[in-house]
């Protein structure tokens, strides 16, 4: 999981830097939102690939779905993936925008 966060931040830094050279960002908020969007998308994809390949999502989603009564474990898979994306990358997008952006 730590490697996913590191790789995702590297990809987001490169993508955001290239986007800034093509069309400069006008403020911290736009930069942070763009960075966060790239991080959540690429980090969630990598998280799903890793979690499905190891089988950890089935170990968490199936018992949660049966305990709560949700008809499908896919709801819990989406919830766990979204939670990983938000918790892992929300603070990084704000910190990178604040530390690297020059108005």
Order of alpha helices (4+ residues) and beta strands (2+ residues): alpha-alpha-alpha-alpha
